[in-house]
Amino acid sequence: MKQRGVVLLLTGTAVIMSTVVATAFAGGYRLNLTPSEPLGLWRIEKIKRPVTVGDLVFVCPPMTAVFGEAQRRGYLRPGLCAGGVAPLIKTAAALPGQHVYITDHVVVDGRSLPASAVRKMDGEGRALLPDPGGIVPPHHLFLHSSFASSYDSRYFGPVPDTGLLGLAQPVLTFDP
């Protein structure tokens, strides 16, 4: 009888936890476990206006060859975006029509982007190739994170705004 009670308790707990997780996910809540932005619970807020420079956004990356390689290298976490990757949380640093110039750092419309040093190697000693830069095409966003080792548009270039999920709102986060 005692074993049956334990099984029922564990089953009930699993059902309740699954319901809570599914409800949170459906409500736009996501857990960030990457160092590009503070760790913790975030919410995707529907965006009812055009994205502006400085907006922190959730974006599903397109499954291009560049992102396929990023996935193989472990830069992208598993998730529900195309290709089985998690959405990125990044800041919109440049919008369509803006000029991005990349050397050892990023320059947008003639102004240096803070904390945008371009690394030559990743943490495993593998070569990182910077995006060549240029004019951000229509319906694309140039994404950035101030985290030095962030994998962002410095390396993969502008991404289509069709992958935009919404604004990224911290709910319960902390910087380790």
C-alpha positions as CSV (number, residue, x, y, z in Angstrom):
1,M,0.0,0.0,0.0
2,K,2.8,2.4,0.9
3,Q,4.5,1.8,-2.5
4,R,1.2,2.6,-4.3
5,G,1.0,5.9,-2.4
6,V,4.5,6.9,-3.5
7,V,3.7,6.1,-7.1
8,L,0.5,8.1,-7.0
9,L,2.4,11.0,-5.4
10,L,5.1,11.0,-8.0
11,T,2.6,10.6,-10.8
12,G,0.5,13.5,-9.5
13,T,3.6,15.7,-9.0
14,A,4.8,14.9,-12.6
15,V,1.4,15.8,-14.0
16,I,1.2,19.1,-12.1
17,M,4.8,20.0,-13.1
18,S,4.1,19.2,-16.7
19,T,1.0,21.3,-16.7
20,V,2.8,24.2,-15.1
21,V,5.7,24.0,-17.6
22,A,3.3,23.7,-20.6
23,T,1.2,26.6,-19.4
24,A,4.3,28.8,-18.9
25,F,5.6,27.9,-22.3
26,A,2.2,28.6,-23.9
27,G,2.2,32.0,-22.1
28,G,5.5,32.9,-23.7
29,Y,7.8,32.1,-20.8
30,R,11.3,30.8,-21.6
31,L,14.3,29.8,-19.5
32,N,17.6,31.3,-20.6
33,L,20.7,29.3,-19.7
34,T,23.1,31.1,-22.0
35,P,25.5,33.8,-20.8
36,S,24.6,36.2,-23.6
37,E,21.9,37.7,-21.3
38,P,21.2,37.3,-17.6
39,L,20.3,33.7,-16.7
40,G,16.7,32.9,-15.6
41,L,13.1,33.2,-16.6
42,W,12.1,35.5,-19.5
43,R,8.9,36.3,-21.2
44,I,8.2,36.8,-24.9
45,E,6.1,39.9,-25.3
46,K,4.2,40.4,-28.5
47,I,5.5,43.4,-30.3
48,K,2.9,45.8,-31.6
49,R,5.2,48.3,-33.2
50,P,8.3,48.2,-35.5
51,V,11.5,47.0,-33.8
52,T,13.8,49.9,-32.9
53,V,17.5,49.9,-32.2
54,G,18.1,48.9,-28.6
55,D,15.1,46.6,-28.4
56,L,15.9,43.3,-26.7
57,V,14.2,40.6,-28.8
58,F,13.6,36.8,-29.1
59,V,14.5,35.6,-32.6
60,C,14.4,32.1,-34.1
61,P,17.5,31.9,-36.4
62,P,17.1,30.8,-39.9
63,M,18.5,27.3,-40.6
64,T,21.2,28.4,-43.0
65,A,24.6,26.8,-43.5
66,V,26.1,29.3,-41.0
67,F,23.5,28.3,-38.3
68,G,23.9,24.6,-39.1
69,E,27.6,25.0,-38.3
70,A,26.8,27.0,-35.2
71,Q,24.5,24.2,-34.1
72,R,27.2,21.5,-34.7
73,R,29.7,23.6,-32.7
74,G,27.3,23.9,-29.8
75,Y,26.7,27.6,-30.0
76,L,22.9,27.1,-30.2
77,R,20.9,25.4,-27.5
78,P,18.2,22.9,-28.3
79,G,14.7,24.3,-28.7
80,L,11.5,24.6,-30.7
81,C,12.7,26.9,-33.6
82,A,13.3,25.4,-37.0
83,G,16.2,23.0,-36.9
84,G,15.5,22.2,-33.3
85,V,17.3,25.2,-31.8
86,A,16.2,27.6,-29.1
87,P,15.4,31.3,-29.9
88,L,18.2,33.8,-29.5
89,I,17.9,36.7,-27.0
90,K,19.7,39.6,-28.6
91,T,19.6,43.4,-28.9
92,A,18.6,44.9,-32.3
93,A,21.8,46.9,-33.1
94,A,21.0,47.9,-36.7
95,L,17.8,48.0,-38.8
96,P,17.2,47.8,-42.6
97,G,19.1,50.5,-44.5
98,Q,21.7,51.0,-41.8
99,H,25.3,50.4,-42.8
100,V,27.3,47.9,-40.7
101,Y,31.1,47.8,-41.0
102,I,33.0,45.0,-39.3
103,T,36.8,44.9,-38.7
104,D,38.1,44.1,-35.2
105,H,34.8,45.6,-33.9
106,V,31.4,46.7,-35.3
107,V,30.6,50.1,-36.6
108,V,27.0,51.1,-37.4
109,D,26.4,54.2,-39.5
110,G,29.9,55.5,-38.6
111,R,29.5,54.9,-34.8
112,S,31.4,52.2,-33.0
113,L,29.1,49.7,-31.3
114,P,30.1,49.3,-27.6
115,A,31.4,45.9,-26.5
116,S,31.6,44.6,-30.1
117,A,35.1,43.3,-30.4
118,V,35.3,40.6,-33.0
119,R,37.1,37.4,-31.9
120,K,39.3,35.4,-34.2
121,M,38.7,32.1,-32.3
122,D,36.0,30.6,-30.1
123,G,36.6,29.1,-26.7
124,E,37.6,25.8,-28.2
125,G,40.3,27.4,-30.4
126,R,38.2,27.1,-33.6
127,A,38.3,29.9,-36.2
128,L,35.5,32.4,-36.1
129,L,34.8,34.3,-39.4
130,P,33.2,37.7,-39.1
131,D,30.3,38.7,-41.3
132,P,31.6,41.1,-44.0
133,G,29.0,43.7,-43.0
134,G,27.2,46.0,-45.5
135,I,23.7,47.5,-45.6
136,V,21.2,45.7,-43.5
137,P,18.6,44.4,-46.1
138,P,14.9,45.0,-45.9
139,H,13.1,42.9,-43.3
140,H,16.3,42.0,-41.5
141,L,17.8,42.8,-38.1
142,F,21.5,43.0,-37.1
143,L,21.6,41.5,-33.6
144,H,24.2,42.0,-30.9
145,S,25.0,41.1,-27.3
146,S,27.5,42.9,-25.1
147,F,28.7,39.5,-23.8
148,A,32.3,39.2,-25.3
149,S,31.8,35.5,-26.4
150,S,28.3,36.0,-27.8
151,Y,27.5,34.4,-31.1
152,D,25.6,37.2,-32.8
153,S,25.4,39.1,-36.1
154,R,29.1,39.9,-35.9
155,Y,29.5,36.3,-37.1
156,F,26.3,35.4,-38.8
157,G,25.1,38.7,-40.3
158,P,21.6,40.2,-40.3
159,V,18.7,37.7,-39.8
160,P,15.3,37.9,-41.3
161,D,12.7,39.5,-39.2
162,T,10.3,36.7,-40.0
163,G,12.0,34.8,-37.1
164,L,11.1,37.6,-34.7
165,L,9.0,36.2,-31.8
166,G,8.7,39.4,-29.8
167,L,10.4,41.5,-27.2
168,A,12.4,39.8,-24.5
169,Q,11.3,40.8,-21.0
170,P,13.2,39.5,-18.0
171,V,10.9,38.0,-15.3
172,L,13.3,36.5,-12.7
173,T,16.9,36.7,-13.8
174,F,20.4,37.1,-12.4
175,D,23.9,37.7,-13.6
176,P,26.2,34.9,-12.4
